[in-house]
């Protein structure tokens, strides 16, 4: 579904991603873990071109998105993204946050978008917040709205960039619950996270990144039970 | 009591006190020969010049800020050379305007470039507009830049185009953020209209000075001028406060 070939990214002289090749298959739940500065967020952000790769190609369903001639706005309609800091639009109501993109990109009419928003909000239990502004919500509620906003365009893949890292501990559960449901429905997901429990339970594959490389990857149970690389063992001993 | 009668009564005094003397000066600066009408004529010019300069300033400011921001936010490796050239022109404009005094700009425009023009008020308005545009551009650019980059990323990641993201997400928030500085710039502009009298723009201070030339009493005409500006600025600040309160709607918790 997403094919990454020889991807490199540097900020100035700082090489953040070093020649990464990886393939993400439909229906997979890929969980990326690793120490901070390892390049995992940058890798995720390259997938929908929020960061422009320095070298290498990324192909999404046959379309090479790293090609300058590619209409990235079209591609992004099929990729939902959830950010660490939610990034809801504070100047709009929740309903408008959700419906703006589908309506503006002519994916749906306003009425259809409103219905979609209502249905999605009901699913995450925030139906009564439709006319509230983001400033009136808690962190966990904001992140659930952000997921709903990304889902409103019925994307084929969802990218999560540390979705629970900015939340109070007691709100982490409600967000992970929504993500778990999404996974059970068969959504293709790429998740950068520090939630090892989530990685073990929901992930179909775990990638461990360090220093701009994917050092090790495996099916989650095997990955956590017997990591092979010294660096992975070190990291896991610190976080588990 | 009729002001003229009071004035004549004071004139008849042999040794008028401070307040009586002040009143007589005020009378000569305001009522005498219906001089108050010339202040309002000047006030009309002030408002006219402010509106014209404001329009020029806002249009120029928006255009320049848009070009500079669009230039700075281009994806690396996809830089547009034409945009780069226009951007350079905009940077020169902002640098020159901000780097030279308003009065000098007025004199260059009024006495050198448009030396033969008889519409000095219009020349003054044009100069003020061009001057204001540079400051407005920097205010807008600052507002656009101060917004969390995550807002732009969120908009783009949802498949919205750069322009749509700007229009629905970035600009409305930036506008709210820059409103106080923009209001401040407009107040400065309103007061700077008094400078166009150096190129013979017929504005409040121009008429006040004419009265001083007649009476040799500067206190009253200039105080009246000051009071008129103050009232204008107060009205404007009140309007600005109303607008800010309305825009703050989404901040309520």
Contacts between the chains, C-beta under 8 A, distances in Angstrom:
chain1	res1	chain2	res2	distance
A	48	B	157	5.9
A	50	B	153	5.5
A	50	B	156	7.1
A	50	B	157	6.4
A	52	B	75	5.3
A	52	B	76	5.9
A	52	B	77	6.7
A	68	B	77	7.5
A	68	B	78	5.9
A	73	B	156	7.7
A	73	B	159	5.3
A	73	B	160	7.2
A	73	B	161	5.4
A	74	B	159	7.3
A	76	B	156	6.8
A	76	B	157	5.9
A	76	B	158	7.1
A	76	B	159	4.4
A	77	B	158	7.9
A	77	B	159	3.7
A	79	B	157	7.5
A	80	B	157	7.9
A	81	B	154	7.7
A	81	B	157	3.9
A	81	B	158	7.9
A	83	B	150	6.0
A	83	B	153	7.2
A	83	B	154	6.5
A	85	B	148	7.8
A	85	B	150	5.7
A	87	B	148	7.5
A	87	B	150	4.1
A	87	B	151	6.1
A	87	B	153	6.7
A	87	B	154	3.7
A	88	B	154	7.6
A	89	B	151	6.8
A	89	B	154	7.2
A	89	B	155	7.7
A	89	B	168	7.8
A	89	B	169	5.3
A	89	B	173	7.9
A	90	B	173	6.8
A	90	B	250	6.0
A	90	B	251	7.9
A	91	B	169	7.4
A	91	B	172	4.9
A	91	B	173	5.2
A	91	B	176	7.4
A	91	B	250	5.3
A	92	B	168	7.9
A	92	B	250	7.4
A	100	B	158	7.6
A	100	B	160	7.4
A	100	B	168	6.1
A	101	B	155	7.8
A	101	B	158	3.7
A	101	B	159	5.8
A	101	B	160	5.5
A	104	B	160	5.9
A	104	B	164	5.3
A	104	B	168	7.3
A	105	B	159	5.1
A	105	B	160	6.8
A	133	B	250	4.6
A	133	B	251	7.8
A	133	B	252	7.2
A	135	B	250	6.9
A	135	B	251	6.0
A	135	B	252	7.3
A	135	B	253	5.5
A	136	B	252	7.4
A	136	B	253	5.4
A	149	B	158	7.1
A	150	B	157	7.8
A	150	B	158	7.2
A	153	B	158	7.1
A	153	B	159	6.6
